Amino acid sequence: MRYLLKFTIPLERGNEALRQPDFGQKMHSLLTDLKVEGAYFTALDGQRGGYFVVNMTDASQIPAIAEPLFLWLHADIEFIPVMTPEDLEKAGPSIGAAIQKWG
């Protein structure tokens, strides 16, 4: 199942991390280790942050994805389940059933 991982990095910790000469290499390693399908960096709530698209087959994978962000960047994170167009297409019958029952 795909998740949109929203993260924010506290300002001071972000400043410290960016001053590390190997910041880019560490970020590349993190993205590779987590098998990130998409990465988008931006400002969120006045802090550095962004979104990663990750695919998990089991909830037990959450710590392996979350801990590097907690430990290295002291990030606040949120996992948001998302669907691809193919997932939405597969959901069509259950949407129709919900409409019939509740709509």
N, C-alpha and C positions, 0 to 999 in steps of 0.2 A: 504494500500500500504506500502511496506517495504522501509525503508530508511537506508542507512549507514550514521551514524552520526559521522563525523570526528571532533575531538576536540584537541586543544592544550591549555596548561596551562602555563601562563607566569612563568618564573623561580622563581622569588621572591614569588609570590602568591602560587606556588606549594610548596616551602619550608615551608611557613607559614602553609599551610594546612596539610602537612605531620607531622609537629611538634605537631599538635593537638592530644591529646590522643585518641579521639574518631573518628579519620580519617577513620579507617576501618569500623566502625559501620555506619558512615554517608555515606560512599560510598555504602555499602550494602543497606542501606535505599533508596538511590538515584536509584540504579539499580532496586530495587523492585518497588518503586513508578512509575518509568518510564516504567515498564514491559519490560525491556531490554531482547531481545531474545538471544543476544550474546554480550560479552564484551571482548575487546582485548586492552591491554595497551602496549605502546611502546614509543620510542622517535621519535618525528616528528619535523623536522626543528630545531633541537637542543633544544627542549623543551619537557617536559613531555606531553603525549597525548595518544590518542588511538582512537578506533572505537567502537561504539555501533550499534547493529542492533535493530531498533525499527519499530513497525508496527502502522500506523496511518490510520484511516478511513476518516479523514477530516483534511484539512489544519489548521483548528482552534485549533488543538492539538499542533501545533508547539510551541507556547509560554509556555505551561505547561512542555514541554520537554526542551526547551532552557533556560528558566529563572533560574532553579536551577544551571545550569552550569555557567551562567553569574554571578549570585549573589554570589555563594559560591566560585567558582574557578576562576572567571574572565576569563573564557575560551573563545577562539575564536572557533566558530563552523561552520560547513558546513553540510547541508543535501543533500545527494546524493541518488536519487531514484534508487532502484535495483530490479531485478527480481529473483524469485526462478526458478528452472527448470520447475515447473508446469506453472508459468507465461509465460515463454518462449514458452512452448508447446502451450498454448492458443493463443500466438501471431503469431503462424505459418501462419494462413491465411492472416493476414495483412502484414506479411513479404513477402509472395508470391505475394500479390497484388502490393506491392511497387516494387518488382523486375520486374513484368510485365509492370508496368507503367514507371519506371525510370531506370531499369537495362539494 
